[in-house]
Structures are given as structure tokens and as C-alpha cells.
Amino acid sequence: MKFEPVATYRLQMHSGFGFDQAAEIVPYLHDLGISHMYTSPYLQAAAGSTHGYDIVDPAHVNAELGGTQAHARLCETIRAAGLGHMIDVVPNHMAVAGRQNPWWWDLLENGPASRFAGFLMWTGTVAQTDGPASFFCRF
């Protein structure tokens, strides 16, 4: 299904309002005449994130929101209701505090030889582990 957004409804995803809770309100959104559910980021974010912009693993949906199966249920519910789905994606946002972000730590430990070096743009020394070097995500 591909169609232009006419009326969106934004949902703020967090551990207290995950994929299953979002699926529960799809009939209400349909009745309102909403064309697209618009969600905050829901890729794997730092533990306890309330906003989702602090991504630690862009290859997985956030387990705190219900994980892959709950995400699939939400997508099917949206599709069955004839709605579209938009997700807020900000590819240059990643969390670097702690060791939750394997891409970041692999880069710090392996520098240009990191398997993620092609995804990340950075300057600085790889020995600097107390905080981020100048670091940018390429998109």
C-alpha cells in the first residue's frame, strides 16, 4: 500500500507504551480518519530510553517495546485497518554512553579496521574511551 499521508497521529513509544499498546488504538485512529500512524523511533535504544533517539542497535527493534513479534503484530494491525505507518528515523543519532552500542565500541577498539568503520565517520584517537571522539553517522 502506497499513498500520501492525509492525516497523521504521532505516538511516543517507550517501555510503558509499546507495540501492543499502539496496536490497541489502531481502530480508534481509523475511526478518527487518520491515514498514517506516525511513531517516534523504535529501533533498539539505550536501556530505559523514553524518546528512542539514543539508538544502540539500528538492526533491531527495541525489545523494551515488545520486540520483533509485537512489532509484527502492530504492522499487521495497521495494514488490516488500511492505515499507513511512518517512523521517525534520525540516522545520525546514536547513544555512545556505556557499552550498549556495539558499533561504537568496535570502532573505538579497532579504529579503521572496525567492521563498522564504513558506517561511521569519526575523527580523533581510538584510545579515547571516556567519551566520544568527534563522531558522525553517515547516511
Number of C-alpha atoms within 10 A of each C-alpha: 6 6 9 8 15 9 13 18 15 13 15 16 22 21 16 11 15 22 25 17 15 22 18 12 12 22 15 11 19 16 9 11 13 19 20 24 21 18 18 19 23 28 22 24 27 24 15 10 16 16 16 26 22 23 28 25 19 15 9 14 20 28 18 20 22 18 17 14 13 19 21 14 15 21 18 13 19 22 14 11 15 15 23 19 17 15 15 13 14 15 13 14 14 22 18 20 16 12 13 17 20 13 20 24 19 18 19 20 14 14 18 16 11 17 13 17 17 11 12 18 15 17 10 12 12 17 11 11 14 8 9 17 15 10 15 15 14 11 9
